Amino acid sequence: MPTQRTGITGKVIAITGASSGIGEAAARFLAAQGARVVLGARRTERLDAIVAEIQAAGGEARGTALDVTQQEQLVAFIQFAQAQFGRVDVLVSNAGVMPLSLVEQLKVAEWDQMIDVNLKGVLYGIAAALPVFQAQKAGHFVHITSVGDRWVGPTSTIYSATKHAVRAVSEGLRQEMDETIRVTLVAPGATESELPNAISDPALKQAAIEQFRIHLLPAEAIARAIAYAVEQPADVDVNEIVVRPTAQKY
């Protein structure tokens, strides 16, 4: 196990969308740094396997079913973390979907899905964790967006809209909070994940893979960025981290 970072050791970190990609990498990396991680996702079999592997490596981890489109489930998720470890120090809102399409294709159900997962899932996380953070007089929101939160192109219109919205919510929340609550936005560029699997148009999926997913960051690169923000002293709030492959221009 790597040398643990004192700014992370012992912190209770709840992570949504933790069954694959960035969420899984963050859970593994943060647990290796001494955090007590609580994983939430819909695929419980995958979640159970990750938790077991973290525990076998000497880390502290728990997992529970979570659908971030259901507000009551995020409340239950935070309560589960509290019941397991007594408090919640960080909520990493990572769950996201990316069914890219042209607007003229009118894939309204996919638009709704992105709004529900990418935006409402973050808002529901805030609503669930904020009262806990305020009662503790300490807490940290980490919102995983995308470089799409500051860039938009053909097929990414609705996806980028949801990510722009999360960026706005994060900045507004940061300004509204007192010095006891931190807010960090992490915007990954092209990263190894299952996100392209949600693209329903086969031609668009292939184009996205060929044009934008040639040079990919390992998911652990984003986990390290999360760790950097989390490990800072309480009076240091890392507001935004943008992480791209060096070959990615946009």
MIMARTOR-218706 format. One line per 8 residues: for each residue x, y, z negated of C-alpha. Coordinates in nm, 3 decimals. Layout:
BEGIN
X:Y:Z | ...
This chain:
BEGIN
0.000:0.000:0.000 | 0.140:0.348:0.089 | 0.253:0.592:-0.179 | -0.058:0.750:-0.324 | -0.121:1.125:-0.305 | -0.198:1.277:-0.643 | -0.456:1.514:-0.496 | -0.662:1.219:-0.375
-0.606:0.953:-0.642 | -0.921:0.889:-0.844 | -1.152:1.105:-0.634 | -1.489:0.954:-0.543 | -1.537:1.002:-0.170 | -1.864:0.909:0.001 | -1.842:0.854:0.377 | -2.129:0.823:0.624
-2.095:0.632:0.950 | -1.827:0.420:0.784 | -1.871:0.093:0.973 | -1.638:0.184:1.262 | -1.419:0.452:1.417 | -1.327:0.759:1.216 | -1.549:0.664:0.920 | -1.388:0.324:0.883
-1.038:0.465:0.926 | -1.106:0.735:0.668 | -1.235:0.480:0.417 | -0.929:0.259:0.458 | -0.679:0.545:0.453 | -0.831:0.732:0.159 | -0.866:0.411:-0.045 | -0.497:0.342:0.020
-0.424:0.687:-0.123 | -0.606:0.597:-0.445 | -0.953:0.733:-0.375 | -1.262:0.543:-0.480 | -1.459:0.522:-0.157 | -1.829:0.466:-0.101 | -1.919:0.359:0.250 | -2.258:0.408:0.412
-2.377:0.283:0.751 | -2.658:0.089:0.916 | -2.448:-0.218:1.006 | -2.423:-0.374:0.663 | -2.242:-0.690:0.770 | -1.960:-0.482:0.916 | -1.967:-0.257:0.610 | -1.939:-0.552:0.372
-1.636:-0.684:0.561 | -1.456:-0.348:0.544 | -1.529:-0.312:0.172 | -1.399:-0.662:0.106 | -1.079:-0.590:0.300 | -1.019:-0.264:0.112 | -1.071:-0.439:-0.219 | -0.841:-0.726:-0.118
-0.570:-0.467:-0.046 | -0.607:-0.328:-0.398 | -0.841:-0.039:-0.325 | -1.169:0.058:-0.487 | -1.464:0.053:-0.248 | -1.838:0.003:-0.245 | -2.082:-0.007:0.045 | -2.453:0.035:0.099
-2.697:0.057:0.388 | -2.753:0.409:0.513 | -2.948:0.569:0.797 | -2.864:0.940:0.792 | -3.182:1.029:0.980 | -3.378:0.941:0.665 | -3.341:1.209:0.399 | -3.438:0.980:0.113
-3.163:0.737:0.211 | -2.897:1.006:0.177 | -3.032:1.094:-0.166 | -3.011:0.724:-0.256 | -2.659:0.705:-0.110 | -2.533:0.983:-0.334 | -2.711:0.829:-0.632 | -2.548:0.494:-0.550
-2.205:0.657:-0.551 | -2.277:0.819:-0.885 | -2.399:0.490:-1.031 | -2.088:0.309:-0.912 | -1.823:0.561:-1.013 | -1.988:0.824:-1.234 | -1.955:1.120:-0.999 | -1.909:1.225:-0.636
-1.619:1.452:-0.546 | -1.636:1.456:-0.166 | -1.901:1.385:0.096 | -1.759:1.312:0.441 | -2.047:1.352:0.688 | -1.912:1.153:0.979 | -2.209:0.968:1.132 | -2.265:1.078:1.490
-2.389:0.971:1.832 | -2.290:1.091:2.181 | -2.532:0.977:2.454 | -2.406:1.225:2.715 | -2.638:1.312:3.004 | -2.722:1.590:3.245 | -3.003:1.813:3.119 | -3.201:1.752:3.440
-3.219:1.383:3.353 | -3.457:1.486:3.072 | -3.348:1.215:2.830 | -3.553:1.374:2.555 | -3.540:1.071:2.324 | -3.160:1.091:2.335 | -3.172:1.465:2.262 | -3.387:1.389:1.958
-3.146:1.118:1.845 | -2.848:1.357:1.860 | -3.035:1.624:1.669 | -3.149:1.374:1.408 | -2.809:1.210:1.353 | -2.556:1.481:1.432 | -2.734:1.780:1.281 | -3.011:1.666:1.048
-2.784:1.394:0.908 | -2.539:1.663:0.798 | -2.816:1.883:0.657 | -2.966:1.591:0.465 | -2.620:1.517:0.325 | -2.591:1.875:0.202 | -2.936:1.857:0.044 | -2.845:1.532:-0.133
-2.497:1.625:-0.256 | -2.521:1.997:-0.328 | -2.721:1.966:-0.653 | -2.469:1.707:-0.774 | -2.173:1.929:-0.684 | -2.335:2.228:-0.854 | -2.404:2.030:-1.172 | -2.043:1.906:-1.176
-1.912:2.255:-1.090 | -1.694:2.085:-0.829 | -1.742:1.926:-0.488 | -1.622:1.916:-0.131 | -1.816:1.883:0.194 | -1.617:1.750:0.491 | -1.809:1.766:0.818 | -1.676:1.575:1.119
-1.776:1.746:1.442 | -1.584:1.740:1.772 | -1.393:1.982:1.990 | -1.738:1.995:2.149 | -1.829:2.229:1.862 | -1.640:2.506:2.050 | -1.658:2.384:2.409 | -1.940:2.276:2.640
-1.941:2.118:2.984 | -2.169:1.924:3.217 | -2.329:1.626:3.037 | -2.222:1.752:2.691 | -2.485:2.027:2.666 | -2.707:1.882:2.393 | -2.423:1.699:2.218 | -2.220:2.021:2.203
-2.528:2.210:2.085 | -2.558:1.982:1.783 | -2.187:2.019:1.708 | -2.198:2.398:1.749 | -2.486:2.394:1.501 | -2.290:2.193:1.246 | -2.001:2.435:1.280 | -2.240:2.725:1.210
-2.394:2.542:0.914 | -2.049:2.468:0.773 | -1.934:2.829:0.795 | -2.257:2.962:0.648 | -2.245:2.709:0.366 | -1.884:2.801:0.291 | -1.976:3.168:0.257 | -2.274:3.094:0.034
-2.088:2.869:-0.210 | -1.891:2.986:-0.513 | -1.530:2.889:-0.578 | -1.621:2.547:-0.719 | -1.740:2.400:-0.387 | -1.526:2.362:-0.077 | -1.633:2.315:0.285 | -1.410:2.171:0.558
-1.488:2.113:0.923 | -1.274:1.859:1.110 | -1.306:1.873:1.490 | -1.150:1.572:1.665 | -1.059:1.561:2.029 | -1.076:1.232:2.219 | -1.044:0.961:1.955 | -1.078:0.585:1.952
-1.441:0.514:1.863 | -1.762:0.354:1.981 | -1.921:0.687:2.081 | -1.920:0.626:2.460 | -2.124:0.309:2.408 | -2.432:0.528:2.357 | -2.419:0.675:2.709 | -2.713:0.512:2.887
-2.625:0.612:3.244 | -2.362:0.361:3.368 | -2.209:0.606:3.616 | -2.179:0.881:3.357 | -2.032:0.638:3.105 | -1.763:0.532:3.350 | -1.691:0.895:3.443 | -1.662:0.996:3.078
-1.418:0.714:3.013 | -1.210:0.793:3.320 | -1.202:1.171:3.275 | -1.203:1.234:2.902 | -1.097:0.913:2.730 | -0.764:0.834:2.891 | -0.545:0.975:2.614 | -0.700:0.882:2.278
-0.599:0.958:1.923 | -0.604:0.666:1.682 | -0.888:0.710:1.435 | -0.631:0.721:1.154 | -0.511:1.057:1.288 | -0.845:1.206:1.188 | -0.833:1.020:0.856 | -0.501:1.193:0.785
-0.657:1.530:0.861 | -0.939:1.457:0.618 | -0.687:1.352:0.355 | -0.492:1.675:0.403 | -0.801:1.884:0.329 | -0.910:1.670:0.034 | -0.571:1.663:-0.138 | -0.532:2.040:-0.164
-0.555:2.206:-0.507 | -0.903:2.317:-0.610 | -0.830:2.682:-0.525 | -0.734:2.596:-0.165 | -1.016:2.548:0.087 | -0.905:2.422:0.428 | -1.191:2.551:0.641 | -1.124:2.406:0.986
-0.891:2.146:1.135 | -0.887:2.080:1.510 | -0.701:1.765:1.615 | -0.648:1.680:1.983 | -0.423:1.443:2.174 | -0.134:1.652:2.304 | -0.247:1.572:2.661 | -0.601:1.702:2.606
-0.659:2.061:2.722 | -1.024:2.117:2.627
